[in-house]
Amino acid sequence: MPKTFPPSNYGISAQPALEKYFIQTGFYDLLPLALQLAEEQGFNQDEIFEAICKVNNKFGQYPPTKNRTAWFETVFQEKLKEARGDILAFQAARKFRQCN
């Protein structure tokens, strides 16, 4: 029987694909914090996927030196906003191309 994932205390469920992204990037222990931050700010799961990839890239360039959790919280919030902008820009460009 496949493993089911209960919804978090916040509205976004920790689905297997989302958990895999966090495991592969090494931030699995911070998944509850990420879900909480995303829910409080009204971000959806697509934006979380994009943001965790961006956090992983930033981690490769500028890893935290002292407090990993505080670093993650700050960078994740920044990358959530950046992810929303990227997704909205992509959707607008796609609509524009379809109209022309």
N, C-alpha and C positions, 0 to 999 in steps of 0.2 A: 504494500500500500504506500503511495507517495506521501511524503512528509508535507503537512500543511502548516502554513505560517499564520498565526493569529494576528489580527490587526494590532497596531501599537496603541498606546494610550492616546495618541494624537491622531489624526484621521488617515494617515498614510500607512498602508500595511507593508511589512518587511517581506516582500515577495522574494522567491529564490533568485531571480535575476539581480535584484538590488543587493541582496546579501552577497552574491558572487562578486559584484563590482567592489564591494567594501572588503571582501576577503582578498581579492587579487591586488588591491592597492595597499593592503596592510593596515587599513583603518577599521576593521571589523568591530573592535572594541568601542569605537566611537559612533557606531550606527544609531544607537538610541538618541544620542545627542544630536546627530544630524537630522533624524526624523523630527525631533522636537523643534529644532531651529527652522526647518522647512515648513512645518505645520504652523508655527507661530507667525511666520511671515507670508503664508499663503502660496508657497511654491508647490508644484506638482512633481510627480515621479520622473518625468522626462528631464525636468530641470535639475533634479537631484543626480541623475545619471551623468549629465553634462558637467555638473559642478564637481563631482567626485573625481572625474577624469582630470579636470583642471587643477584640483587640489593635489592630485598625484604628480602632475607635471611640476607644480610649484615646489612640492616636497623634494623632487629631484634636483632642483636648482638651489633652493634655500631651505634646507631642513631646519627644524626647530633646534635651538641650542639648550633651552631650559625646560619650559613647560609645554609639552606636546599637545595636551588637551586645549590649553588656551590658544596656542598657535592654530590648531585645527579649527576651533570655533571662529576665530577672526578670519582666517583664510576662507573657510567654507561659506561664511556669510557673504564675503566679497565675491566669491565665485558663483554663488547662487544668483546674485544680481547680474553678473556677467553672462551667465548661462541663459537667463531669461532674455536678455538683450540679444544674444546670438540667435536664439530660437525665434524670437519675434522678427528679427531682421531676415532670417532665412525664409520664414513664412511670407513676409511682405514681398521679398524678391521673387518667390515662386508665383504669387498672385499676379505680380506685375508682368512676369514673363508669359503667363497664361492669357492675360488681357491683350498683349501686343502680338 
